Amino acid sequence: MPRADSLYVRLPNWVGDACMCLPALDLLRREGYPLVLCGRSWARDLFSGLTAGDAFVALGRSFGENRRTLRQSLAGRGPVRGLVFPNSLSSAALFRLAGIRSAGYRGDGRSLLLGWALPKPRGLHEVEVFYRLAHDTLRRWQPGTGDLPPTPGPRLALPLTATHHEAAARALAQAGITGRFIVLAPIAAGLHHGQPKAWPGFGDLAQALGQRGHTCVICPPAHEAEASRAAAPSATVLPPLPLGAFAALTARAAAVVCNDSGTSHVAAAAGARQITLFGVTRRERTGPWSPDAVCLGAEGQWPALSDVLAAVEQLAGAAT
């Protein structure tokens, strides 16, 4: 089949899931498909190093409005194809009703809405699940292709822009931080099987690190600012940053300490020195996709404060 002029990609709605799509997006780009990313507005800044400014379609919560937005963006583009990463029925329906023939994983009646419906693999990390969708779709679109890497590389490799780095540097300068610092991300939204996903020891960790001469910062989004201050009251609070600038901030840090949350995947995407804490989720499925990440705790057992403190000091010391 001839290559499409553009490939519309429906990104997941969650920050961490979107980051875990990066190896799949890189594979699609390397195969020569110009990408038009479609997702929540925060993804425009986070992925601005991947696409040109006009190659992003911001989607809201109104299905009808999203359909109109997509159809308007298609005007004059010529033939297109689609790839739908989310598993929801609505994501497949949106592309179908906008006139985009798409590939995606089957399930929940989605096969009738997809031009290429693939079986979803089980027992894999989410990065591998997203990558497999891109890989197997390309094999269907390009029969006989035998040189596609069968598995994703070891890193997410988010390209950061000069604008991202400048915004991070500006936030640190305004806070008077000129030396090494440690980023704490104490909040993890939502529950997992009814249990909080946030490690309860961030306040004690920040205090102990401060007593040992470390500068701890938090940089929460506006809607998490109050909860973050309460969780780590001794940390310096930076103003909210767009996600690309926040990723650049994590890359500058001597260490990043976070829950198994979106921050963990943003830090992994930026190549940060990170420690991700587990207590209710499984690292085998959603842990940071980075060979350098330190993972502490396990499903059903949060790590002890002493273990986290020792890991932070070792990681921060190695960054000198």
N, C-alpha and C positions, 0 to 999 in steps of 0.2 A: 504494500500500500504506500502511496506517496506520503511524504512527511508533511504534517500539518504546518501551516504558517505559525500558529501559536498554540500553546498548550495551557488551558485554563486549569489551575490547580486549586481545589477547595481545601484550605488548611483547617486543621482542628481548631476548636474554639478555646482550648486550654493552652496556656503558654508553654508548659512542659511538653505537651504532645506536639505542638508546632515545632519546638526545637528538635525533638526526636525525629522529625521528618527531614532534617538537613541532609543526611547522606543520600536519601532518596532523591531530593531535589538536585543535589550535585550530580547524581547519575543521569537524571533527565537533561540537565544542562550540557553535560559532556557528550551526550548523544545528539546534541544540536537542536533541541527543542527550545524555542524562546518561551519563557514562562510568563504567565500572567497569574499572579498570586491573588487568591480571593479569600478574605478572612476578616476577622475583627480589626478595628482600626489600629489597635496597638501593634499589630504585626507589620504595618507599613514601615514604622521606624526600625523595628527589630531586624527586618530583612531588607533594609534599604541598600545594603551592600551587595545584594543578590540580583536586584532588578532595577530597571530605570523607573523614574517616578511615575510614569504613565502605565506601568505594567503591574499595577496593584488596584484591585477593586475592593473597596471597603464595604463590608456587609454588616447590617444591623440585626435587629431582632424581628423585623417585619418581613414575612415571607413574600408578600406582594411587592413591597418596596425593593427587596433584594432582587426579585425577578426582573423588575423594570430596570434597575441599575445594571444588571448583567446584560440585558438585551441592548441597552444603550451603548455599553462598552464594546459590544460585538460589531457595531455598525462600521463597515469599511474594512474589517480585519481579514476578510476572506475565510477560507476553511479553517476550522479549529477542531480540537479534540479536548476532552476533559479527563481529569483524574481526581477522584473524590477520596480523600483520606479518612474523613469521619465515617463511622458505621451507621449513622442515623438514616432513617427513611427520608427525612426532610432534606438532607443534603443531596441525596441522589435525585429527589424529585425537583429540587431547585434547578439543577443543571439541565435536567431533561426538559422542563417546562420553559427554560430560557433558550432552548434549542441547541444545547451542547451535548453531543454524544460522548459518553464518558465511560471510563473504567473504574471499578471499585470492587470491594469485597461484597459477596452476596450475603443475604440474610435479611430477615424481617420483610420479605416481599420485595427487596430491592432489585432482584434480577430483572423484573419487568421494566425497570427504569434505567438500567444500565446497558450500554452497548456492548460492554465486555465485563461480564460478572465472573469474578475469580473466587475460588474457595479460600477462606481465611485460615492460615496455619495456626497451630496451637503449640504451646510450650516454648515460645520464643520471647525474647526481650522485645519491648515495643519498638525500639529502633529497627530491629530485624523484621518485625511485622510490616512496618511502613516501607522499608527498603524492598521487601519481597514483592509488595504490590507494584512498585515502580519497575522492578526487574522483570517480573512475569508479564506485566503489561507490555513492556518494550519487546519481549520475545514474541508476543502475539502480534504486535504492530510490525515487527521486523523479522519475519520468519527466516531462519537460517543464521541469525546472529549468534555467534558462539563465543564471543570474547567479552561478554558483559561480566564484570566481577560478581560472583554468586553471593557474596556477603559484604556488608558495609565495612568500611575502614574503621580503625580504632578510635577515631575522634569525630566530633560533630562539625568542627571547623566553621564556625560562623564568621563571615567576613565583616569586620568592623570598619567604619569609615572615620575619616578625620573629624567629622562633626561629632561622632560619638565620643571620641577621645577628648575633644575640646570641652564638651559639656561635662564630662566626668572631672576633668582637671579644674574646671571653673567651680564646680560644687565643692571640691576639696579646698580650694583656695579661699572661697567665701567662708568656709567653716574654720579656717586657720590651721588646716592640717597640711603640714609640709613633709613629714617623715612617713615612716611605715605605719600601716593601720590594718586592722582586722575588721572585716565585714561580718556582722551577725544578721541573720534573717530568721527571727524567732517565730514568725507566723506561718501557719499552713492552713489554708482555708478548708472548711468542710470536715466531714467525718469519714472514717473508713470502717465499715461494718460497725457503726455506732461509736467508734472510739476516736478521740482527738488525734490528729496527725502531727502535732507540735510537741517537741521535747520540752519538758517542764523546767529544765535547768538553765535556761539562757540568762536569767537575772543573776544567778550565782556565778555563772561562767564569766559574765562581763565584769562583775565585781572582782573576781579572782585575777583576771587578766589585767585589770586596771592596777591592782596592787602590785603586780609584777612589772609594771611599766609599759604595758601595751595600750595603744589607743584603739578603742572599739567604736565602730560607727554602725548605725542602722540607716537604711535608706528606703523606707516603706512607701508604697503608693498612698495617696491621700486617704483612701477609705480604710487603710490598716494602720494609720499613724498612731491613733490613740492606743490601740491594742499593742503595738510594737513598743511604745514608750513604757507601757505598764509591764511588759515582759522583760525589758532590759533597761531599767530606768537610769543606769549609770553610763550608758552609751551616748555618744554624740549623735544627734539627729541631723541627717542631711535632708535637703528638700527633695520632694519626689522628682524622679528623673524618667524620661522616656526609656523604654526597655533597652534600646540600643546603647544609650549612655550608661544605663545601669550595668549592662554587660561589660562595657569598657571599665567601669568602676571595679567590678569583680576581678578583671584581668590585672588591675594595678595593685590589688590587695596582697598583703603578705599571707593572708589566709581568709577563706570564706567558710563560715560555719552555718549550715542550713539544715532544714528538715528535708525529707523526701517530698519535694514540692517543685513548683515552677522555677524557683530560684536555683535549685540544684541543677536543673537542666540548662538554664541560662548560663550559670557558671561553667558547666562542662562545655557548652558551646563556645564560650569565650576563652577556653583553655586556662581557667583560673586554678589556683592552688586551693582545693576545696576539701571540706570534711562534711559528709552528708550523714545525718543521723536517722536511724530506723528504729521503730518501735511497734508499728502496726501494719506496715507494708512489706513487700518482698523485694529486696534489691535485685533479685534475678530477673524480675519483670520490668521494674521501673527505676532501677538505680542509675546513677549518672554514667553516661557512656563516655568514659575517659579512663585510660590506663593509669593515670596519675591520681585519680580521686581516692580519698580515704573514706571508707564506709565503716561506720561503727553502729553496733546494735543489730537487732534482728527482729523479725516478726514475732511479736509477743514479749519483747524484752528491750527496753530502752537502755542505752549505755550509761555507765556511771559517770558522774561529774569528773572524777579523778582521771578517768580514761580519756574523756574529751579534752580536758585541760592539758594533759600530757601530749596528746596528738596535735593540739593547736600550737603548743610551744615548739614541738619538733618541726612542724611545717613552717611556722613563722621564722624559726631559726635558720632553716635551710634557705629561706628567701633572702637572707642578708648577703 
